[in-house]
Amino acid sequence: MWTMIVTFFSPKGGSGKSSSLLAFLSAIALKNATSPDAADQDRVLVIDHDPQGSITKFFDRRDELKANSYSIAFETITNSKDLIDALNSKKGAYDWILIDFPGHFSELNAAIALLSDRIIIPTNLELIEAQEATAFYNRLSSLLSDVDSNTAVSLMIVRIPQAAQFLPRFSKDLINQLRHRGYAVLRGMLSSQQAIPNMVNYGKYLFEILLDDRSSKSTLKAIEESNYLYRALKDWELLPVTTDEANEE
């Protein structure tokens, strides 16, 4: 079995990487829950390598609830060598290995992240956050080039205001600038829906939260976005890079 290893990595904590991983995972859980044939389900291993432990808290809560696994396994691995060993031994046993990395940069973490097929760097649309994310992107890209790695790196826009059509002009310009400068930006994005951080508190996937409140527009929107994120990451759909002429228009 070919395994896709995806690392959610960020230069700082609180960037939305853990919630982005959970949103993506929620789409897989929904796919598996609605696929009666086990052969059609995605087998997943989630690894929490972040000392903050948000993913661990989520799965601990699910254990308390004795919730369905939906073919998703979980491990907390804090030691870097153990993580490398796990990737080497478990690759091929799962369709996906998803890793939540610490919210800081180190040469060791970067070297381990380069074992991934995809590295996702979440960022919101605030200027300082975007600058930190792009600097981190450049640093990782330089390392990839130095070791001739095939790992793909992409920015991912998160915490978009819910009324996306009313985004400030500055925010729209910032997205265009990222595209214009040649940064890979994942087509799947997440808005600031409360249902996403609620997953950690409840220990439930988005569709399970919806079962408790079928009228929640926020949860429905979050499910829609997480499903789109799944397709974008699976097929590696990126926003097109703009040309000088298109950017000026």
C-alpha positions in Angstrom: 0.0 0.0 0.0 1.2 3.5 -0.9 1.1 5.9 2.1 0.7 9.6 1.9 2.5 11.3 4.8 1.2 14.8 5.5 2.8 17.0 8.1 1.0 20.1 9.5 3.9 22.4 10.4 4.1 26.0 11.5 6.7 28.5 12.8 4.5 29.2 15.9 1.8 27.9 18.1 -1.8 28.9 17.7 -1.6 29.1 13.9 -4.5 26.6 13.4 -2.4 23.6 12.4 -4.0 21.2 14.9 -7.6 22.3 14.0 -6.7 22.1 10.3 -5.5 18.5 10.8 -8.7 17.7 12.7 -10.9 19.3 10.0 -9.1 17.2 7.3 -9.5 14.1 9.5 -13.2 14.8 10.1 -13.7 14.6 6.3 -12.0 11.2 6.3 -14.0 10.0 9.2 -17.2 11.0 7.4 -16.1 9.2 4.2 -15.3 6.0 6.2 -18.6 6.3 8.1 -20.6 6.3 4.9 -18.5 3.6 3.1 -19.9 0.2 4.2 -17.2 -1.7 2.3 -14.0 -1.6 4.3 -12.0 -1.7 1.1 -13.3 1.8 0.2 -12.3 3.3 3.5 -9.1 5.3 4.1 -6.9 3.8 6.7 -5.3 6.5 8.8 -2.6 6.9 11.4 -2.6 10.2 13.3 0.6 11.1 15.2 0.7 13.9 17.7 4.3 15.2 17.9 3.3 18.6 19.4 3.9 19.1 23.2 0.7 21.2 23.3 -1.2 17.9 22.7 -4.4 19.2 21.2 -4.8 16.1 19.0 -4.1 13.9 22.0 -6.8 15.6 24.0 -9.2 15.0 21.1 -8.5 11.3 21.0 -8.5 11.0 24.8 -12.0 12.4 24.8 -13.1 10.0 22.1 -11.7 7.1 24.3 -13.8 8.4 27.2 -16.9 8.4 24.9 -16.0 5.0 23.5 -16.5 6.5 20.1 -16.2 4.7 16.7 -12.7 4.8 15.4 -13.7 4.9 11.7 -10.5 3.1 10.7 -8.4 5.9 12.3 -5.5 4.9 14.6 -3.7 7.4 16.9 -0.4 7.6 18.6 1.4 10.3 20.7 5.1 10.3 19.9 7.2 13.0 21.5 10.6 11.6 20.9 12.1 12.5 17.5 13.9 9.1 17.0 10.7 7.3 17.9 8.8 9.3 15.3 11.4 8.4 12.6 11.2 4.7 13.6 7.4 4.9 13.4 7.4 6.4 10.0 9.8 3.8 8.7 7.9 0.9 10.2 4.3 1.9 9.6 4.6 3.4 6.1 2.7 1.0 3.8 0.2 0.0 6.5 -2.0 3.1 6.1 -3.4 5.2 3.3 -2.6 8.4 5.3 -0.2 9.2 8.1 -1.0 12.7 9.5 1.5 14.4 11.8 0.9 17.4 14.1 4.3 19.0 14.5 5.4 21.5 17.3 4.8 25.1 16.6 8.4 26.1 16.3 11.3 25.5 13.9 14.3 23.3 14.6 16.7 21.6 12.2 15.7 18.2 13.6 12.0 18.9 13.1 12.6 20.1 9.6 14.7 17.1 8.8 11.9 14.8 10.0 9.3 16.8 8.2 11.2 16.2 4.9 10.3 12.6 5.3 6.7 13.7 4.5 5.1 13.8 1.0 3.3 17.0 1.9 3.9 19.8 4.4 1.0 22.1 5.1 1.7 25.5 6.6 -1.5 27.2 7.9 -1.8 30.9 8.0 -4.5 33.5 8.5 -4.8 36.7 6.5 -3.2 39.0 9.0 0.0 40.6 7.6 2.4 39.5 10.4 1.1 36.0 10.4 1.4 35.7 6.6 4.9 37.1 6.7 6.0 34.5 9.3 4.4 31.7 7.3 6.0 32.7 4.1 9.4 33.1 5.7 8.9 29.6 7.1 7.9 28.4 3.7 11.0 29.8 2.2 13.2 28.2 4.8 11.7 24.8 4.3 11.8 25.2 0.5 15.5 26.0 0.7 16.1 22.8 2.8 14.2 20.8 0.3 16.3 22.1 -2.5 19.5 21.4 -0.6 18.6 17.7 -0.2 16.9 17.3 -3.6 13.7 16.3 -1.8 10.4 15.6 -3.6 8.4 16.8 -0.6 5.7 19.4 -1.6 5.1 22.4 0.6 2.0 24.5 0.6 0.5 27.4 2.5 -3.1 26.9 3.7 -5.4 29.9 4.4 -7.3 29.4 7.7 -9.6 31.5 9.9 -11.2 33.4 7.1 -14.0 35.7 8.2 -17.3 33.8 7.9 -18.7 36.4 5.5 -15.9 35.7 3.0 -17.5 37.9 0.3 -16.9 40.9 2.6 -13.2 40.2 3.1 -11.3 43.5 3.4 -9.6 44.5 0.2 -6.2 44.1 2.0 -7.0 40.5 2.7 -7.9 39.8 -0.9 -4.8 41.6 -2.0 -2.7 39.5 0.3 -3.9 36.2 -1.2 -3.2 37.6 -4.7 0.3 38.7 -3.6 1.0 35.1 -2.3 -0.1 33.7 -5.7 1.8 36.4 -7.6 5.0 35.6 -5.8 4.8 32.0 -6.7 3.8 30.5 -3.3 1.9 27.3 -3.4 -1.5 27.9 -1.7 -3.8 25.0 -1.2 -7.2 25.5 -2.8 -8.9 24.1 0.3 -9.4 26.8 3.0 -11.1 27.0 6.4 -13.2 29.9 7.7 -13.6 30.8 11.4 -16.4 28.4 12.2 -16.7 27.6 15.9 -17.5 24.0 15.1 -13.8 23.3 14.2 -12.2 24.2 17.6 -15.2 22.5 19.3 -14.0 19.2 18.0 -11.3 19.1 20.6 -13.6 20.0 23.4 -16.3 17.5 22.4 -14.1 14.7 21.1 -16.4 14.5 18.1 -15.9 14.8 14.4 -17.9 17.5 12.6 -20.6 15.2 11.3 -21.1 13.8 14.8 -21.5 17.4 16.2 -24.1 18.0 13.6 -26.1 15.0 14.8 -26.4 16.8 18.1 -27.6 20.0 16.5 -28.9 19.5 12.9 -29.8 23.2 12.6 -26.2 24.4 13.1 -25.3 26.4 9.9 -21.7 26.8 11.3 -21.2 23.0 11.5 -22.7 22.4 8.1 -20.4 25.0 6.6 -17.4 23.5 8.4 -18.3 20.1 7.0 -18.5 21.5 3.5 -15.1 23.1 3.9 -13.5 20.0 5.4 -14.7 17.9 2.6 -13.3 20.3 0.1 -10.1 20.4 2.0 -9.9 16.6 1.7 -10.3 16.7 -2.0 -7.8 19.5 -2.4 -5.1 17.8 -0.3 -5.8 14.4 -1.8 -5.5 15.7 -5.4 -3.0 18.5 -4.5 -5.2 21.2 -5.9 -3.4 24.6 -5.6 -4.6 28.1 -6.4 -3.2 29.2 -9.8 -0.1 31.4 -9.7 -1.0 34.8 -11.2 0.9 36.6 -13.9 2.0 40.2 -13.8 -0.9 41.2 -16.0 -3.5 39.3 -14.1 -2.3 40.6 -10.8 -2.5 44.2 -12.0 -6.1 43.7 -13.1 
